[in-house]
Amino acid sequence: MRLVLIGPPGAGKGTLAVRMKEKYGVAHISTGDMLRDNVKRDTELGKEAKRYMEAGKLVPDDVIIRMMAQRLKEPDCNEGFLLDGFPRTVPQAEALDDLLDVMGLTLDAVILFSIGDEEVVTRLSGRRVCKECGAIYHISFHPPLREGTCDLCGGEVVQREDDKEQVVRNRLEVYRQQTAPLVEFYRAKGLLFEVDASRSSEEVLASIETRLGVRDDHP
Ligand code: AP5
């Protein structure tokens, strides 16, 4: 299974990818998580990425492409992968084609998560994440059992800097301008299918599995 997940911020790509990773044993590659990890460790890459991320802008393509060229070579990718947040521009998508060509691999599908702006703002203003393991929560839809504490690792659960409303609105604009053109890019290749991401995670997962032909009646 080799899939790309695209869609606006807050569409639920990360939430779905975690579930699919658990169920299908494929690698979940989130460029956002990789960048946040670099920021946390204060690496050179993290220092460069931080100012873009906090403003809701995209990190430059060359930085992302170099990072992904390394990541796709790691052994956990042999069983397949879910690309969450990459590619995000047409040059990134072209670079991904080149990387996969060299590896002799192709994508199975590109899943477009469709959702309205106001739902995105509601989801992201309520999102909380674990500082340690990155687990995703929502104050109303999926709160941790103990407020402020991760169910999985006991880490502190906080709001992401870029989930403040004004930054979310910038990210939506950046999505429209720089990432939305990928919809036509992948539609032209016959790889794209769309899911209504405003439904529950269970329903979104079920429709993806049906489209991929992997759904059974005993999830
Ligand atoms: P990144 O971390 O990739 O952010 P994003 O794409 O904006 O996506 P999000 O993580 O915000 O949303 P999501 O769709 O994963 O939603 P989630 O599942 O968490 O990128 C961050 C930044 O890094 C970028 O702005 C950029 O600066 C940089 N960057 C990353 N990749 C880059 C690239 N390739 N090129 C350049 N720059 C790059 O869900 C959101 C909330 O909703 C959660 O609280 C969740 O609990 C809740 N929720 C999820 N599903 C449902 C549901 N079905 N019903 C109700 N609530 C739900």
Boltz pocket constraint, residues with backbone or C-beta under 6 A from the ligand:
constraints:
  - pocket:
      binder: B
      contacts: [[A, 7], [A, 8], [A, 9], [A, 10], [A, 11], [A, 12], [A, 13], [A, 14], [A, 15], [A, 16], [A, 30], [A, 31], [A, 32], [A, 33], [A, 35], [A, 49], [A, 52], [A, 53], [A, 54], [A, 56], [A, 57], [A, 58], [A, 59], [A, 60], [A, 64], [A, 84], [A, 85], [A, 86], [A, 87], [A, 88], [A, 92], [A, 123], [A, 124], [A, 126], [A, 127], [A, 128], [A, 136], [A, 137], [A, 138], [A, 139], [A, 141], [A, 142], [A, 162], [A, 171], [A, 197], [A, 198], [A, 199], [A, 200], [A, 201], [A, 202], [A, 204]]
      max_distance: 6.0
